[in-house]
Amino acid sequence: MARVLVLVNSVGLLLFGSEMFLVGANRPPAPVNVSVMHLRADSATVSWEVPEGDIIIGFSISQQRMDGKMQRFIREVNTTSRSCVLWDLEEETDYIIQVQSIGLYGESQASKRIHFRTLKKTDRFPSNSSNQDDPTVQGLDKARHLQTGEMIIIVVVLLMWAAVIALFCRQYDIIKDNDSSNSKEKVKPSSERSTPEHHSGGLLRSKWSTKEED
């Protein structure tokens, strides 16, 4: 009986160990080239790279202050993003971050610890801090382009309506003028129509009168 229990335990440990080995082997590698850019007094952008050939469905970021008073954990799945904006940071504060890749069979090991320090609110941002790579700047640019496009569409629609109204008014005036001219031609004085008959009748009566006198 004891041998049977030992055999069962050995098989269970072997199966569990092989499963853990397979899961560990299928985990993605840790992100590389982790860096912090676009530093501000209350925000920063973290970027990283993932080795090619691995299926990545998300990422995890652990954020911690140097004094250990606060810690934040960000986890995003179903995304291929390679950057993340950290908000609500304190000015002139040291932080440490680590990034993990999320694969189909689990998370990778944490990347190297990256240290950065936020700026003062009175400090001016570097000239390259508004690069197009910044997701926040991209969002602002898209909003501006969207507003400009909407204004152009509204102006074009208004111009088209103005042209249609002007064309309608012009056609209406032409039809009105034609109707008035036709009505004038139809309505003529009765004297103009009776004058030729009157003259012809007068001439005939004068001829018959001269014959009778002869």
C-alpha positions as CSV (number, residue, x, y, z in Angstrom):
1,M,0.0,0.0,0.0
2,A,2.8,2.4,0.8
3,R,4.5,1.6,-2.5
4,V,1.3,2.4,-4.3
5,L,1.0,5.8,-2.6
6,V,4.6,6.6,-3.4
7,L,4.0,5.7,-7.0
8,V,0.9,7.8,-7.3
9,N,2.7,10.8,-5.7
10,S,5.6,10.4,-8.1
11,V,3.4,10.3,-11.1
12,G,1.5,13.4,-9.9
13,L,4.6,15.3,-9.3
14,L,6.0,14.3,-12.7
15,L,2.8,15.4,-14.5
16,F,2.6,18.7,-12.5
17,G,6.3,19.4,-13.2
18,S,6.0,18.7,-16.9
19,E,2.9,21.0,-17.2
20,M,4.7,23.8,-15.4
21,F,7.7,23.2,-17.7
22,L,5.5,23.4,-20.8
23,V,3.8,26.6,-19.6
24,G,7.1,28.2,-18.6
25,A,8.5,27.3,-22.0
26,N,5.6,28.9,-23.8
27,R,5.7,32.1,-21.9
28,P,6.9,35.1,-23.8
29,P,10.3,36.7,-23.1
30,A,10.5,39.8,-21.0
31,P,10.3,43.2,-22.8
32,V,13.5,44.9,-23.8
33,N,14.7,48.4,-24.4
34,V,12.3,49.8,-21.8
35,S,12.6,53.6,-21.6
36,V,10.7,56.6,-20.3
37,M,10.2,59.7,-22.5
38,H,8.0,62.8,-22.6
39,L,8.6,63.5,-18.9
40,R,6.3,66.1,-17.3
41,A,5.4,67.2,-13.8
42,D,2.4,64.8,-13.6
43,S,2.9,62.3,-16.4
44,A,5.4,60.2,-18.4
45,T,5.3,57.8,-21.3
46,V,6.8,54.3,-21.0
47,S,7.8,52.5,-24.1
48,W,9.3,49.0,-24.7
49,E,10.0,46.4,-27.4
50,V,9.1,42.8,-27.7
51,P,11.3,40.2,-29.4
52,E,9.9,39.0,-32.8
53,G,8.2,35.6,-33.2
54,D,6.3,35.6,-30.0
55,I,2.5,36.1,-29.7
56,I,1.8,39.0,-27.3
57,I,-1.8,39.9,-26.4
58,G,-1.1,42.6,-23.8
59,F,1.3,44.0,-21.1
60,S,1.6,44.7,-17.4
61,I,3.3,47.6,-15.8
62,S,4.2,47.9,-12.2
63,Q,4.9,51.5,-10.9
64,Q,6.3,52.3,-7.5
65,R,7.8,55.3,-5.8
66,M,11.3,55.1,-4.6
67,D,10.2,55.5,-1.0
68,G,7.7,52.7,-1.4
69,K,4.6,54.7,-0.3
70,M,2.6,54.1,-3.4
71,Q,2.4,51.4,-6.0
72,R,0.3,51.1,-9.1
73,F,-0.3,48.1,-11.3
74,I,-1.5,48.5,-14.9
75,R,-2.7,45.5,-16.9
76,E,-4.0,45.7,-20.5
77,V,-5.0,42.8,-22.7
78,N,-6.1,42.4,-26.3
79,T,-3.8,45.2,-27.5
80,T,-0.6,45.4,-29.5
81,S,0.5,48.7,-28.0
82,R,4.2,49.1,-27.1
83,S,3.7,52.2,-25.0
84,C,1.7,53.5,-22.1
85,V,1.1,56.9,-20.5
86,L,1.4,57.2,-16.7
87,W,-0.9,59.8,-15.2
88,D,-1.4,61.4,-11.8
89,L,2.3,61.5,-11.0
90,E,3.7,63.8,-8.4
91,E,6.2,66.5,-9.3
92,E,9.9,66.0,-8.5
93,T,9.3,62.4,-7.4
94,D,11.4,59.3,-8.2
95,Y,9.6,56.3,-9.6
96,I,10.6,52.8,-10.6
97,I,8.7,50.8,-13.2
98,Q,8.9,47.3,-14.7
99,V,7.1,45.9,-17.7
100,Q,5.9,42.4,-18.4
101,S,4.5,40.9,-21.7
102,I,1.3,38.9,-21.6
103,G,1.1,35.9,-23.9
104,L,-1.3,33.1,-24.5
105,Y,0.1,30.9,-21.7
106,G,0.9,33.5,-19.1
107,E,3.1,36.5,-18.4
108,S,6.8,36.9,-19.0
109,Q,9.4,37.7,-16.4
110,A,9.6,41.4,-15.4
111,S,11.9,43.6,-17.3
112,K,14.8,45.5,-15.7
113,R,13.9,48.1,-13.2
114,I,13.8,51.6,-14.8
115,H,14.2,54.7,-12.7
116,F,12.9,58.2,-13.6
117,R,12.2,61.5,-11.9
118,T,9.3,63.8,-12.8
119,L,9.8,67.5,-13.5
120,K,8.7,70.6,-11.7
121,K,5.5,72.3,-12.7
122,T,7.5,75.5,-13.4
123,D,10.0,73.7,-15.6
124,R,9.5,74.1,-19.3
125,F,9.1,71.0,-21.4
126,P,11.9,70.2,-23.8
127,S,11.4,71.2,-27.4
128,N,11.2,67.5,-28.5
129,S,8.6,66.7,-25.8
130,S,5.8,67.3,-28.3
131,N,6.9,64.7,-30.8
132,Q,4.4,62.9,-32.9
133,D,5.3,59.7,-31.1
134,D,3.6,60.9,-27.9
135,P,0.1,59.3,-27.7
136,T,-1.3,62.3,-26.0
137,V,-0.1,64.6,-28.7
138,Q,-1.5,62.3,-31.4
139,G,-4.9,62.4,-29.7
140,L,-4.9,66.2,-29.7
141,D,-3.8,66.4,-33.3
142,K,-6.6,64.0,-34.3
143,A,-9.1,66.0,-32.5
144,R,-7.9,69.2,-34.2
145,H,-8.0,67.6,-37.6
146,L,-11.5,66.3,-36.9
147,Q,-12.8,69.7,-35.9
148,T,-11.2,71.3,-39.0
149,G,-12.8,68.6,-41.3
150,E,-16.2,69.1,-39.7
151,M,-16.0,72.9,-40.3
152,I,-15.1,72.4,-43.9
153,I,-18.0,70.0,-44.4
154,I,-20.4,72.4,-42.8
155,V,-19.2,75.3,-45.0
156,V,-19.5,73.2,-48.2
157,V,-23.1,72.1,-47.3
158,L,-24.1,75.7,-46.6
159,L,-22.6,76.9,-50.0
160,M,-24.5,74.1,-51.8
161,W,-27.8,75.1,-50.2
162,A,-27.2,78.7,-51.0
163,A,-26.5,77.8,-54.7
164,V,-29.7,75.7,-54.8
165,I,-31.8,78.5,-53.3
166,A,-30.4,81.0,-55.7
167,L,-31.1,78.8,-58.7
168,F,-34.6,78.2,-57.5
169,C,-35.3,81.9,-57.2
170,R,-33.9,82.6,-60.6
171,Q,-36.1,79.9,-62.2
172,Y,-39.1,81.3,-60.4
173,D,-38.5,84.8,-61.7
174,I,-38.1,83.5,-65.2
175,I,-41.4,81.5,-65.0
176,K,-43.2,84.5,-63.5
177,D,-42.0,86.9,-66.3
178,N,-43.1,84.4,-69.0
179,D,-46.6,84.1,-67.4
180,S,-47.0,87.9,-67.3
181,S,-46.0,88.3,-70.9
182,N,-48.4,85.6,-72.1
183,S,-51.3,87.1,-70.2
184,K,-50.6,90.5,-71.8
185,E,-50.6,89.0,-75.3
186,K,-53.9,87.3,-74.7
187,V,-55.7,90.3,-73.4
188,K,-56.0,93.0,-76.2
189,P,-58.5,96.0,-76.5
190,S,-61.8,95.3,-78.4
191,S,-61.4,98.4,-80.6
192,E,-58.3,96.9,-82.2
193,R,-60.1,93.7,-83.2
194,S,-63.3,95.6,-84.5
195,T,-61.5,98.3,-86.5
196,P,-60.8,96.2,-89.7
197,E,-64.4,94.9,-89.8
198,H,-65.8,98.4,-89.3
199,H,-63.7,99.8,-92.1
200,S,-64.5,97.0,-94.5
201,G,-68.2,97.3,-93.7
202,G,-68.1,101.0,-94.3
203,L,-66.5,100.5,-97.7
204,L,-69.1,97.9,-98.8
205,R,-72.0,100.2,-97.8
206,S,-70.5,103.1,-99.8
207,K,-70.2,101.0,-103.0
208,W,-73.8,99.8,-102.8
209,S,-75.0,103.3,-102.2
210,T,-73.3,104.7,-105.3
211,K,-74.8,102.0,-107.6
212,E,-78.3,102.8,-106.4
213,E,-77.9,106.5,-107.2
214,D,-76.9,105.7,-110.8
